[in-house]
Amino acid sequence: MNTTKDSILSNVAKLSSYASTLSLASAKQVLDLRDELLALPEENEVTLGGRSGLNIDGSPLQYCISSSSDGLHSRFISDPSCIAGSPEERFKYSYQALQKLYITTQTEEIKSVCEEMLDFHLPESKENMEDYPDGVFWLGASPDSKGMAIYIDGRRGGKEESWERFRTWLNHLMPNNTEVDNFVKTLSPYANIMSIGLEGSSLKNLRAKIYFRLTHKLTIEDLKVPILLNESVSNFMNDVIGNKDVNLAGIVFNVGFHIASSKLFDAKIDVCACPSYVELNPSEWVSLLDQTASKNNVVKFPITEETLENDCAVSYYGLGIDIMGNKRLNLYLKNKTISN
């Protein structure tokens, strides 16, 4: 397991280098943002021994490339302060990173909503964070545009409590939204919340997000999320998984609510790329990426076999659709190798 700041930075070096080649920002700006998101304290400041749940191999960084008909957008997603073994220490340094991120990403306008989300979902006392052994929240940001994302572990208290807390929070944010209660009523018996979050750059575009995994085998129709009924979703799943019987833990669903309009805005489905779910070699991945990009009329991913051989590995691959029918493919990359 990675235990030190230097070992973490060494293990994400190739991914960071690849991110720099795709960014319009300078390499220094890319690395500065990466370091800000990772928020790794010096070893003498914390008790070591933390672990990350961001990727299945324990690495604490992803580089997500989103492709739409309009082009490509990329961002880092991090599990901050992951070397800290104490959940309380880890939260302390992660929270400090969040405060800096509001400034770096020019998102002070949404700070109050983000802070309120923390108040809603975290225990009142921050002196006992034992419910978060692998981190309290993840952070996301792009070196090429303003805006940020924060995703909180939503599992505290178990299934019923976490769904009720989510429902209460959304009804607080969007008191005129008539979809929330039906959404929770339909899905809560058959799904576990993994995380909840906020994404955006202003109060006008801010979205509240929920990520969940099914506990029962359901059809897309059973979810009763209208956006997911688009035939592109079933086509995407067939292309990525085919007839393979995939463990439910390998698929993560996400639904987003646009807070300003109080409307369900978008939804997506991400498939874990670990061998238990999708086992493809670099050549097969490049073929799949090209095939699915063409089918969905989005820009092809700028990734080669060589990149997947030497620098990066796929962590998740997903499809998202919004209420206007706009589609995006999301490729989540992690570093190729992790030395323990």
C-alpha positions in Angstrom: 0.0 0.0 0.0 1.2 3.5 -0.7 2.2 5.1 2.5 4.2 8.3 1.8 3.9 11.5 -0.2 6.8 10.6 -2.4 5.5 7.2 -3.3 2.1 8.6 -4.2 3.6 11.3 -6.5 5.9 8.7 -8.1 2.9 6.4 -8.8 0.8 9.1 -10.5 3.7 10.6 -12.5 2.8 8.9 -15.8 -0.9 9.8 -15.5 0.1 13.4 -14.7 2.4 13.6 -17.6 -0.3 12.4 -20.0 -2.7 14.9 -18.5 -0.2 17.7 -19.3 -0.1 16.7 -23.0 -3.9 17.1 -23.3 -4.2 20.4 -21.3 -4.0 23.9 -22.7 -2.5 24.9 -19.4 1.2 24.7 -18.8 2.7 21.6 -17.3 3.4 23.5 -14.1 -0.2 24.5 -13.8 -1.4 21.0 -14.4 1.0 19.6 -11.7 0.2 22.4 -9.3 -3.6 21.6 -9.5 -2.9 17.9 -9.1 -0.9 18.5 -6.0 -3.6 20.9 -4.6 -6.2 18.2 -5.2 -4.1 15.4 -3.7 -3.3 17.6 -0.6 -0.6 15.3 0.6 0.7 16.4 4.0 4.3 15.8 4.9 4.9 12.5 6.7 6.0 14.1 9.9 2.6 16.0 10.1 0.3 12.9 10.2 0.0 9.3 11.3 0.5 7.3 8.2 -1.5 4.3 7.1 -4.4 5.7 5.0 -6.0 4.0 2.0 -7.9 5.2 -1.0 -11.1 3.8 -2.4 -11.1 5.9 -5.6 -9.6 3.2 -7.8 -9.7 -0.5 -7.1 -5.9 -0.7 -6.9 -5.7 1.9 -4.2 -4.3 4.8 -6.3 -5.8 8.2 -5.3 -6.0 10.0 -8.7 -8.0 9.8 -11.9 -7.9 11.8 -15.0 -11.4 11.9 -16.6 -11.7 12.7 -20.3 -15.3 13.6 -21.3 -16.1 13.6 -25.0 -19.2 15.2 -26.5 -20.2 16.5 -29.9 -18.7 19.8 -28.8 -15.3 18.5 -28.0 -13.2 17.1 -25.2 -13.1 18.3 -21.5 -10.7 16.8 -19.0 -10.3 17.0 -15.2 -8.6 15.4 -12.3 -10.5 13.6 -9.6 -8.6 13.0 -6.4 -8.8 11.3 -3.0 -7.1 14.0 -0.9 -4.7 13.4 2.0 -4.9 9.6 1.4 -1.7 8.9 3.3 -3.2 10.0 6.6 -4.2 6.9 8.7 -6.4 8.8 11.1 -9.8 9.7 9.6 -9.9 12.9 11.7 -6.5 14.0 10.4 -7.4 13.1 6.8 -10.6 15.1 7.0 -8.6 18.1 8.4 -6.2 18.2 5.5 -8.9 17.4 2.9 -11.0 20.3 4.3 -8.1 22.7 4.0 -7.6 21.6 0.4 -11.3 22.3 -0.3 -11.0 25.8 1.0 -8.1 26.5 -1.3 -9.9 24.9 -4.2 -12.8 27.5 -4.1 -10.2 30.2 -4.9 -8.2 28.2 -7.4 -11.3 27.2 -9.4 -13.0 30.6 -9.1 -16.0 29.0 -7.4 -16.5 31.1 -4.2 -20.1 31.6 -5.4 -21.0 28.0 -4.7 -19.0 27.8 -1.4 -22.0 28.2 0.9 -23.9 25.4 -0.9 -20.9 23.1 -0.6 -20.3 23.9 3.0 -24.0 23.3 3.7 -23.8 19.9 2.1 -21.0 19.0 4.5 -23.1 20.1 7.4 -26.1 18.0 6.2 -24.2 14.7 5.6 -21.3 14.6 8.0 -21.5 14.0 11.8 -21.9 17.1 13.9 -18.7 16.3 15.7 -15.6 16.1 13.5 -13.6 14.5 16.4 -14.9 11.0 15.6 -14.8 10.1 11.9 -14.6 6.4 12.2 -17.4 5.9 9.6 -14.9 7.1 7.0 -11.9 4.8 7.1 -11.0 5.4 3.4 -11.7 9.2 3.2 -14.6 11.6 3.6 -14.7 13.2 0.2 -13.2 13.4 -3.2 -12.4 16.5 -5.2 -12.4 17.3 -8.9 -11.2 20.2 -11.0 -9.8 21.0 -14.5 -6.7 22.9 -15.3 -8.4 24.3 -18.4 -11.7 25.8 -17.0 -13.3 27.1 -13.8 -15.6 24.9 -11.8 -15.1 22.2 -9.3 -16.7 19.0 -7.9 -16.9 17.5 -4.4 -18.2 14.0 -3.7 -18.9 12.9 -0.1 -19.1 9.3 1.0 -22.8 8.9 1.4 -23.0 5.6 3.2 -22.9 6.7 6.8 -25.6 5.3 9.0 -26.6 2.5 6.6 -29.1 2.2 3.8 -32.3 3.7 5.2 -30.5 6.6 7.0 -28.4 7.5 4.0 -31.4 7.6 1.6 -33.5 9.7 4.1 -30.6 12.1 4.6 -30.2 12.5 0.8 -34.0 13.1 0.4 -34.0 15.7 3.1 -31.0 17.5 1.6 -32.5 17.6 -1.9 -35.8 18.8 -0.7 -34.0 21.6 1.2 -32.1 22.6 -1.9 -35.0 22.3 -4.2 -38.3 22.7 -2.3 -40.3 22.9 -5.5 -38.9 19.7 -7.0 -41.7 17.1 -7.3 -39.3 14.3 -8.6 -37.2 13.8 -5.5 -39.6 11.8 -3.4 -40.6 9.5 -6.3 -37.0 9.0 -7.2 -36.1 8.0 -3.6 -39.2 5.9 -3.2 -38.5 3.9 -6.4 -34.8 3.3 -6.0 -34.1 3.1 -2.2 -35.3 -0.5 -1.8 -33.1 -1.7 -4.6 -29.9 0.4 -4.3 -27.2 1.6 -2.0 -25.9 5.2 -2.1 -22.2 5.3 -2.6 -21.7 9.1 -2.7 -23.4 12.4 -3.2 -21.9 15.5 -4.5 -22.0 18.9 -6.2 -20.6 19.9 -9.6 -20.5 23.4 -11.1 -18.9 26.8 -11.3 -21.8 29.0 -10.3 -25.3 28.9 -8.8 -26.7 28.9 -12.3 -25.2 25.7 -13.4 -24.7 23.9 -10.0 -25.9 20.3 -10.0 -26.6 17.9 -7.0 -25.4 14.4 -7.7 -26.1 10.9 -6.4 -24.0 7.9 -7.2 -25.5 4.5 -6.4 -25.1 0.7 -7.0 -28.0 -1.7 -7.3 -28.5 -4.4 -4.8 -31.0 -6.3 -7.0 -31.0 -7.0 -10.7 -33.2 -4.5 -12.4 -33.8 -3.5 -15.9 -33.1 0.1 -17.1 -36.9 0.5 -17.2 -37.3 -0.5 -13.6 -35.2 2.4 -12.5 -37.8 4.9 -13.8 -35.3 7.5 -14.7 -36.6 8.8 -18.0 -33.3 10.0 -19.3 -31.8 6.5 -19.0 -34.5 5.1 -21.3 -32.6 6.5 -24.3 -31.6 3.5 -26.5 -28.0 4.7 -26.4 -27.7 3.4 -22.9 -28.6 -0.2 -23.7 -26.4 0.0 -26.8 -23.5 1.3 -24.8 -23.9 -1.5 -22.2 -24.0 -4.1 -25.0 -20.8 -2.7 -26.6 -18.9 -2.6 -23.3 -20.2 -5.7 -21.5 -22.0 -7.8 -24.2 -23.6 -10.9 -22.8 -21.3 -11.2 -19.9 -23.0 -11.6 -16.5 -21.5 -8.7 -14.6 -21.5 -8.3 -10.8 -23.8 -5.4 -9.7 -20.8 -3.9 -7.8 -19.2 -3.2 -11.2 -21.8 -0.7 -12.4 -22.3 2.7 -10.9 -25.3 4.8 -11.7 -25.5 8.6 -11.3 -28.3 11.0 -11.5 -27.9 14.8 -11.4 -30.4 17.5 -10.4 -30.1 21.1 -11.6 -30.6 23.1 -8.5 -31.6 26.4 -10.0 -34.4 24.9 -12.1 -35.3 22.2 -9.5 -35.2 19.6 -12.3 -33.7 16.2 -12.8 -31.1 17.2 -15.4 -28.8 14.3 -16.4 -27.9 10.7 -15.7 -25.0 8.4 -16.5 -23.8 4.8 -16.1 -20.2 3.9 -15.4 -18.7 0.4 -15.8 -15.7 -0.7 -13.8 -12.8 -1.6 -16.1 -11.2 -4.1 -13.8 -10.7 -7.7 -15.1 -13.7 -9.0 -13.2 -16.0 -6.8 -15.3 -14.3 -5.6 -18.5 -11.1 -7.3 -19.4 -9.6 -5.8 -22.6 -6.1 -5.3 -23.8 -4.9 -1.8 -25.0 -5.7 -2.6 -28.6 -9.2 -3.7 -27.7 -9.8 -0.7 -25.6 -8.8 1.7 -28.4 -11.2 -0.1 -30.7 -14.0 0.1 -28.2 -13.4 3.8 -27.6 -13.4 4.5 -31.3 -16.5 2.4 -31.9 -18.6 3.9 -29.1 -17.5 7.5 -30.0 -18.6 7.0 -33.5 -22.0 5.4 -32.5 -22.7 8.4 -30.2 -21.5 11.1 -32.5 -18.9 12.4 -30.1 -15.3 13.4 -30.6 -12.9 10.4 -30.6 -10.6 10.0 -27.6 -7.0 11.0 -28.2 -5.6 7.9 -26.7 -3.3 5.3 -28.3 -2.4 1.7 -27.6 1.1 3.0 -26.6 -0.5 5.2 -23.9 -2.5 2.3 -22.5 0.6 0.0 -22.7 2.9 2.3 -20.8 1.3 5.3 -19.1 -2.4 4.9 -18.2 -5.0 2.2 -17.5 -8.8 2.5 -17.7 -10.5 2.7 -14.3 -14.1 3.3 -15.5 -15.8 3.9 -18.8 -19.3 5.5 -18.9 -22.1 7.2 -20.9 -24.0 10.2 -19.7 -27.1 11.9 -21.2 -28.9 15.1 -20.2 -32.6 16.1 -20.6 -31.9 17.6 -24.0 -30.6 14.3 -25.3 -26.9 15.5 -25.4 -24.6 12.6 -24.9 -21.1 12.4 -23.4 -18.7 9.5 -23.0 -16.5 9.5 -19.8 -13.2 7.8 -19.8 -11.6 7.6 -16.3 -7.9 6.9 -16.4 -5.6 5.9 -13.6 -1.8 5.4 -13.5 -0.6 2.3 -15.3 1.3 0.8 -12.5 1.2 1.0 -8.7 4.2 -0.1 -6.7 3.5 -1.2 -3.2 
